[in-house]
Amino acid sequence: MAFEDREYGLPTGKQRIIQELVPGKQISLAHIIANPDHVMYAKLGLDPTINYDRSAIGILTVSPAEAAIIMGDIAIKASGVEIGFVDRFSGSLIITGLVSEVEAAVIAITDYFSERLQFTICPITKT
């Protein structure tokens, strides 16, 4: 939402960003992008030297944010995925690999967090 100049009602260029964190234990996003366009890898800052043919991107977010480290560990151990990005401050994880590998990793993550850690889990979605 841009602020407006009080006298003329014109935007001042300033923006207010509100970030809301809900306390609790939850995976709020678990999405698989099967066979994404190669531009997606570049825009996400993923390694351009890797051959991403027949691959997928998995995107997950978790609260508390530090649990993203655990998600990354489970993903690597569950299948042959690569960690594209993990952020223990925002709770984001991006994994890449073959579609079947990314699916296996996301399922392993959600199963572990649901059954062992008693997290609330969103449905896994796929495009």
TORPA-4810 file (N, C-alpha, C, O; in nm, 3 decimals):
<nodes>
NODE_1_0.085_-0.117_0.000_0.000_0.000_0.000_0.089_0.123_0.000_0.168_0.141_0.092_M
NODE_2_0.077_0.207_-0.101_0.158_0.328_-0.111_0.092_0.441_-0.031_-0.030_0.455_-0.031_A
NODE_3_0.173_0.520_0.035_0.122_0.636_0.106_0.093_0.747_0.006_0.154_0.753_-0.101_F
NODE_4_-0.001_0.833_0.039_-0.035_0.943_-0.050_0.002_1.076_0.013_-0.003_1.093_0.135_E
NODE_5_0.038_1.171_-0.073_0.061_1.307_-0.031_-0.072_1.363_0.017_-0.170_1.358_-0.058_D
NODE_6_-0.080_1.416_0.137_-0.207_1.461_0.194_-0.271_1.577_0.114_-0.393_1.584_0.102_R
NODE_7_-0.189_1.665_0.061_-0.243_1.781_-0.009_-0.295_1.745_-0.147_-0.402_1.793_-0.187_E
NODE_8_-0.223_1.663_-0.221_-0.260_1.637_-0.360_-0.310_1.495_-0.384_-0.361_1.466_-0.492_Y
NODE_9_-0.297_1.406_-0.287_-0.342_1.268_-0.304_-0.255_1.186_-0.398_-0.300_1.085_-0.450_G
NODE_10_-0.130_1.229_-0.420_-0.039_1.159_-0.510_0.046_1.060_-0.430_0.080_1.087_-0.314_L
NODE_11_0.082_0.947_-0.491_0.168_0.851_-0.420_0.305_0.912_-0.391_0.361_0.983_-0.475_P
NODE_12_0.358_0.885_-0.272_0.489_0.937_-0.234_0.601_0.840_-0.268_0.718_0.876_-0.257_T
NODE_13_0.568_0.719_-0.309_0.669_0.620_-0.341_0.707_0.533_-0.223_0.780_0.435_-0.239_G
NODE_14_0.660_0.567_-0.105_0.688_0.486_0.013_0.588_0.373_0.021_0.470_0.389_-0.013_K
NODE_15_0.635_0.258_0.066_0.547_0.144_0.082_0.559_0.089_0.222_0.665_0.096_0.284_Q
NODE_16_0.450_0.035_0.270_0.449_-0.030_0.400_0.435_-0.179_0.376_0.342_-0.223_0.308_R
NODE_17_0.527_-0.257_0.432_0.522_-0.402_0.419_0.494_-0.460_0.556_0.564_-0.429_0.654_I
NODE_18_0.393_-0.542_0.563_0.356_-0.605_0.689_0.379_-0.754_0.675_0.324_-0.818_0.586_I
NODE_19_0.461_-0.810_0.763_0.485_-0.953_0.764_0.424_-1.009_0.891_0.450_-0.960_1.001_Q
NODE_20_0.344_-1.112_0.875_0.277_-1.170_0.990_0.326_-1.313_1.009_0.321_-1.394_0.917_E
NODE_21_0.374_-1.342_1.128_0.414_-1.477_1.162_0.318_-1.532_1.265_0.289_-1.467_1.366_L
NODE_22_0.269_-1.650_1.240_0.176_-1.712_1.332_0.255_-1.812_1.416_0.316_-1.904_1.361_V
NODE_23_0.253_-1.797_1.548_0.325_-1.893_1.629_0.261_-2.031_1.616_0.139_-2.044_1.607_P
NODE_24_0.343_-2.129_1.617_0.293_-2.266_1.605_0.387_-2.348_1.521_0.492_-2.301_1.478_G
NODE_25_0.348_-2.469_1.500_0.430_-2.562_1.425_0.352_-2.600_1.300_0.254_-2.674_1.307_K
NODE_26_0.397_-2.549_1.186_0.323_-2.579_1.063_0.410_-2.569_0.939_0.501_-2.487_0.931_Q
NODE_27_0.378_-2.654_0.843_0.430_-2.638_0.707_0.316_-2.573_0.631_0.209_-2.633_0.615_I
NODE_28_0.338_-2.450_0.585_0.230_-2.373_0.523_0.234_-2.377_0.371_0.139_-2.334_0.306_S
NODE_29_0.342_-2.428_0.312_0.351_-2.442_0.167_0.437_-2.563_0.136_0.548_-2.576_0.188_L
NODE_30_0.387_-2.651_0.052_0.462_-2.767_0.003_0.421_-2.786_-0.142_0.321_-2.852_-0.172_A
NODE_31_0.498_-2.727_-0.232_0.459_-2.724_-0.373_0.571_-2.780_-0.460_0.689_-2.757_-0.435_H
NODE_32_0.531_-2.854_-0.563_0.624_-2.912_-0.658_0.596_-2.852_-0.795_0.483_-2.857_-0.843_I
NODE_33_0.699_-2.797_-0.857_0.688_-2.746_-0.994_0.758_-2.849_-1.082_0.880_-2.858_-1.083_I
NODE_34_0.679_-2.927_-1.156_0.736_-3.029_-1.244_0.774_-2.967_-1.378_0.697_-2.892_-1.437_A
NODE_35_0.893_-2.998_-1.424_0.944_-2.953_-1.553_0.929_-2.802_-1.574_0.868_-2.759_-1.672_N
NODE_36_0.983_-2.721_-1.483_0.972_-2.576_-1.499_1.057_-2.527_-1.616_1.152_-2.593_-1.657_P
NODE_37_1.022_-2.412_-1.667_1.101_-2.348_-1.772_1.238_-2.313_-1.714_1.249_-2.282_-1.595_D
NODE_38_1.341_-2.319_-1.795_1.478_-2.295_-1.747_1.496_-2.155_-1.689_1.584_-2.135_-1.606_H
NODE_39_1.414_-2.060_-1.729_1.426_-1.925_-1.675_1.397_-1.923_-1.524_1.449_-1.838_-1.452_V
NODE_40_1.314_-2.016_-1.477_1.282_-2.023_-1.334_1.409_-2.048_-1.252_1.427_-1.988_-1.146_M
NODE_41_1.495_-2.136_-1.300_1.618_-2.167_-1.227_1.707_-2.043_-1.216_1.763_-2.015_-1.110_Y
NODE_42_1.719_-1.970_-1.326_1.802_-1.849_-1.325_1.742_-1.744_-1.231_1.815_-1.681_-1.155_A
NODE_43_1.611_-1.725_-1.237_1.547_-1.624_-1.154_1.555_-1.658_-1.005_1.554_-1.569_-0.921_K
NODE_44_1.561_-1.788_-0.974_1.573_-1.830_-0.834_1.718_-1.830_-0.786_1.744_-1.854_-0.668_L
NODE_45_1.811_-1.804_-0.878_1.952_-1.801_-0.841_2.012_-1.939_-0.822_2.111_-1.954_-0.750_G
NODE_46_1.953_-2.040_-0.885_2.004_-2.177_-0.873_2.120_-2.198_-0.970_2.132_-2.126_-1.069_L
NODE_47_2.203_-2.295_-0.942_2.326_-2.322_-1.015_2.299_-2.343_-1.164_2.234_-2.441_-1.201_D
NODE_48_2.347_-2.254_-1.251_2.321_-2.264_-1.395_2.401_-2.375_-1.464_2.372_-2.409_-1.578_P
NODE_49_2.501_-2.431_-1.396_2.583_-2.535_-1.459_2.519_-2.673_-1.451_2.565_-2.767_-1.516_T
NODE_50_2.414_-2.687_-1.372_2.347_-2.816_-1.357_2.249_-2.834_-1.472_2.179_-2.740_-1.509_I
NODE_51_2.243_-2.954_-1.528_2.147_-2.986_-1.634_2.012_-3.015_-1.567_1.996_-3.116_-1.499_N
NODE_52_1.917_-2.926_-1.587_1.788_-2.938_-1.522_1.681_-3.004_-1.609_1.562_-2.994_-1.579_Y
NODE_53_1.722_-3.073_-1.716_1.623_-3.142_-1.799_1.552_-3.248_-1.716_1.614_-3.314_-1.632_D
NODE_54_1.423_-3.264_-1.739_1.338_-3.361_-1.670_1.341_-3.342_-1.519_1.335_-3.439_-1.444_R
NODE_55_1.352_-3.220_-1.475_1.365_-3.197_-1.332_1.246_-3.122_-1.276_1.151_-3.086_-1.346_S
NODE_56_1.254_-3.100_-1.146_1.146_-3.032_-1.074_1.207_-2.943_-0.967_1.323_-2.958_-0.928_A
NODE_57_1.124_-2.851_-0.919_1.161_-2.764_-0.807_1.059_-2.788_-0.697_0.938_-2.788_-0.722_I
NODE_58_1.106_-2.810_-0.576_1.018_-2.821_-0.461_1.035_-2.699_-0.373_1.147_-2.657_-0.345_G
NODE_59_0.924_-2.641_-0.330_0.926_-2.520_-0.249_0.846_-2.547_-0.122_0.730_-2.587_-0.129_I
NODE_60_0.907_-2.525_-0.007_0.839_-2.547_0.120_0.867_-2.431_0.214_0.974_-2.370_0.209_L
NODE_61_0.769_-2.400_0.299_0.790_-2.301_0.405_0.739_-2.361_0.536_0.641_-2.436_0.539_T
NODE_62_0.811_-2.326_0.643_0.781_-2.386_0.773_0.792_-2.281_0.883_0.868_-2.185_0.874_V
NODE_63_0.715_-2.303_0.987_0.722_-2.221_1.107_0.728_-2.318_1.226_0.642_-2.406_1.234_S
NODE_64_0.822_-2.307_1.316_0.925_-2.206_1.326_1.030_-2.220_1.216_1.055_-2.330_1.166_P
NODE_65_1.089_-2.109_1.180_1.177_-2.101_1.064_1.299_-2.191_1.073_1.347_-2.240_0.971_A
NODE_66_1.349_-2.214_1.193_1.468_-2.297_1.209_1.445_-2.441_1.163_1.541_-2.513_1.135_E
NODE_67_1.321_-2.482_1.157_1.289_-2.618_1.114_1.322_-2.641_0.967_1.322_-2.756_0.921_A
NODE_68_1.350_-2.535_0.892_1.390_-2.550_0.752_1.520_-2.631_0.742_1.543_-2.700_0.643_A
NODE_69_1.604_-2.622_0.844_1.728_-2.700_0.846_1.695_-2.849_0.851_1.757_-2.928_0.780_I
NODE_70_1.600_-2.885_0.933_1.558_-3.025_0.944_1.496_-3.071_0.813_1.520_-3.184_0.769_I
NODE_71_1.415_-2.985_0.750_1.355_-3.022_0.621_1.463_-3.050_0.518_1.451_-3.147_0.443_M
NODE_72_1.566_-2.968_0.513_1.675_-2.990_0.418_1.746_-3.121_0.442_1.779_-3.193_0.347_G
NODE_73_1.770_-3.154_0.567_1.836_-3.280_0.602_1.752_-3.399_0.558_1.804_-3.494_0.500_D
NODE_74_1.624_-3.395_0.586_1.534_-3.505_0.547_1.531_-3.518_0.395_1.534_-3.630_0.343_I
NODE_75_1.523_-3.406_0.324_1.515_-3.410_0.178_1.637_-3.479_0.118_1.623_-3.564_0.030_A
NODE_76_1.755_-3.443_0.165_1.878_-3.503_0.111_1.883_-3.653_0.140_1.924_-3.732_0.055_I
NODE_77_1.843_-3.691_0.260_1.848_-3.832_0.299_1.740_-3.916_0.233_1.757_-4.036_0.217_K
NODE_78_1.628_-3.854_0.194_1.515_-3.928_0.137_1.534_-3.960_-0.011_1.480_-4.060_-0.059_A
NODE_79_1.608_-3.878_-0.082_1.623_-3.900_-0.227_1.745_-3.825_-0.277_1.820_-3.767_-0.198_S
NODE_80_1.765_-3.826_-0.406_1.883_-3.764_-0.466_1.867_-3.617_-0.498_1.927_-3.569_-0.594_G
NODE_81_1.788_-3.543_-0.421_1.767_-3.402_-0.450_1.889_-3.319_-0.411_1.974_-3.362_-0.333_V
NODE_82_1.894_-3.201_-0.467_1.995_-3.101_-0.432_1.924_-2.989_-0.357_1.810_-2.955_-0.387_E
NODE_83_1.993_-2.931_-0.260_1.940_-2.814_-0.191_1.972_-2.692_-0.276_2.089_-2.661_-0.300_I
NODE_84_1.868_-2.623_-0.321_1.888_-2.500_-0.396_1.901_-2.380_-0.305_1.975_-2.286_-0.333_G
NODE_85_1.826_-2.384_-0.193_1.824_-2.271_-0.101_1.759_-2.317_0.028_1.658_-2.387_0.026_F
NODE_86_1.818_-2.279_0.140_1.755_-2.302_0.270_1.779_-2.178_0.354_1.891_-2.126_0.360_V
NODE_87_1.675_-2.130_0.420_1.686_-2.009_0.501_1.625_-2.035_0.638_1.503_-2.050_0.651_D
NODE_88_1.709_-2.039_0.738_1.663_-2.066_0.875_1.596_-1.945_0.939_1.542_-1.955_1.049_R
NODE_89_1.599_-1.830_0.871_1.535_-1.710_0.924_1.395_-1.691_0.869_1.307_-1.641_0.940_F
NODE_90_1.372_-1.731_0.743_1.237_-1.719_0.686_1.163_-1.852_0.683_1.041_-1.854_0.664_S
NODE_91_1.235_-1.963_0.703_1.171_-2.094_0.701_1.148_-2.147_0.561_1.058_-2.228_0.540_G
NODE_92_1.227_-2.103_0.464_1.210_-2.143_0.324_1.310_-2.251_0.285_1.426_-2.249_0.328_S
NODE_93_1.263_-2.343_0.201_1.349_-2.446_0.146_1.314_-2.464_-0.001_1.197_-2.476_-0.036_L
NODE_94_1.417_-2.466_-0.086_1.399_-2.496_-0.229_1.489_-2.615_-0.259_1.609_-2.612_-0.231_I
NODE_95_1.430_-2.719_-0.317_1.506_-2.836_-0.357_1.487_-2.859_-0.506_1.385_-2.820_-0.564_I
NODE_96_1.585_-2.923_-0.569_1.575_-2.955_-0.711_1.618_-3.099_-0.733_1.694_-3.156_-0.654_T
NODE_97_1.569_-3.157_-0.840_1.603_-3.294_-0.877_1.502_-3.345_-0.977_1.419_-3.270_-1.027_G
NODE_98_1.509_-3.474_-1.005_1.408_-3.535_-1.091_1.272_-3.523_-1.023_1.264_-3.513_-0.901_L
NODE_99_1.167_-3.524_-1.102_1.033_-3.509_-1.046_1.009_-3.613_-0.937_0.959_-3.580_-0.829_V
NODE_100_1.043_-3.738_-0.963_1.021_-3.844_-0.865_1.103_-3.822_-0.738_1.055_-3.853_-0.628_S
NODE_101_1.224_-3.768_-0.750_1.307_-3.741_-0.633_1.249_-3.629_-0.549_1.244_-3.639_-0.426_E
NODE_102_1.204_-3.522_-0.616_1.146_-3.410_-0.543_1.016_-3.453_-0.474_0.992_-3.416_-0.359_V
NODE_103_0.934_-3.530_-0.543_0.810_-3.581_-0.481_0.842_-3.666_-0.359_0.779_-3.649_-0.255_E
NODE_104_0.938_-3.757_-0.372_0.976_-3.843_-0.259_1.026_-3.760_-0.141_0.991_-3.789_-0.026_A
NODE_105_1.106_-3.658_-0.168_1.159_-3.573_-0.062_1.048_-3.494_0.008_1.046_-3.485_0.131_A
NODE_106_0.958_-3.436_-0.069_0.850_-3.357_-0.010_0.758_-3.447_0.074_0.715_-3.408_0.182_V
NODE_107_0.728_-3.565_0.025_0.646_-3.658_0.102_0.717_-3.699_0.230_0.655_-3.704_0.337_I
NODE_108_0.847_-3.729_0.221_0.923_-3.766_0.341_0.923_-3.653_0.444_0.910_-3.678_0.564_A
NODE_109_0.939_-3.531_0.397_0.939_-3.415_0.487_0.803_-3.401_0.556_0.796_-3.392_0.678_I
NODE_110_0.697_-3.400_0.478_0.563_-3.380_0.537_0.525_-3.495_0.628_0.462_-3.473_0.732_T
NODE_111_0.561_-3.618_0.592_0.530_-3.732_0.679_0.603_-3.721_0.813_0.543_-3.740_0.918_D
NODE_112_0.731_-3.690_0.808_0.810_-3.678_0.930_0.756_-3.566_1.020_0.737_-3.585_1.140_Y
NODE_113_0.732_-3.450_0.960_0.685_-3.337_1.040_0.547_-3.362_1.097_0.517_-3.318_1.208_F
NODE_114_0.463_-3.431_1.025_0.329_-3.462_1.073_0.331_-3.568_1.183_0.274_-3.549_1.290_S
NODE_115_0.398_-3.680_1.155_0.392_-3.795_1.245_0.486_-3.782_1.365_0.447_-3.812_1.477_E
NODE_116_0.610_-3.738_1.342_0.708_-3.736_1.450_0.710_-3.604_1.528_0.729_-3.604_1.650_R
NODE_117_0.689_-3.493_1.458_0.699_-3.363_1.524_0.563_-3.300_1.552_0.556_-3.193_1.613_L
NODE_118_0.456_-3.365_1.508_0.319_-3.318_1.534_0.293_-3.177_1.479_0.227_-3.096_1.544_Q
NODE_119_0.345_-3.150_1.360_0.320_-3.024_1.292_0.189_-3.032_1.217_0.144_-3.141_1.181_F
NODE_120_0.128_-2.919_1.195_0.013_-2.909_1.103_0.070_-2.897_0.963_0.159_-2.816_0.939_T
NODE_121_0.019_-2.977_0.872_0.074_-2.984_0.736_-0.031_-2.942_0.634_-0.146_-2.987_0.639_I
NODE_122_0.009_-2.857_0.541_-0.080_-2.821_0.431_-0.076_-2.933_0.326_0.015_-3.016_0.329_C
NODE_123_-0.172_-2.936_0.235_-0.165_-3.036_0.128_-0.047_-3.010_0.035_-0.007_-2.895_0.015_P
NODE_124_0.008_-3.116_-0.021_0.114_-3.102_-0.122_0.046_-3.067_-0.254_-0.047_-3.136_-0.297_I
NODE_125_0.092_-2.962_-0.319_0.036_-2.921_-0.448_0.142_-2.936_-0.555_0.262_-2.942_-0.526_T
NODE_126_0.096_-2.943_-0.680_0.189_-2.966_-0.792_0.138_-2.898_-0.918_0.019_-2.902_-0.949_K
NODE_127_0.231_-2.834_-0.989_0.198_-2.777_-1.120_0.297_-2.827_-1.223_0.288_-2.792_-1.340_T
</nodes>
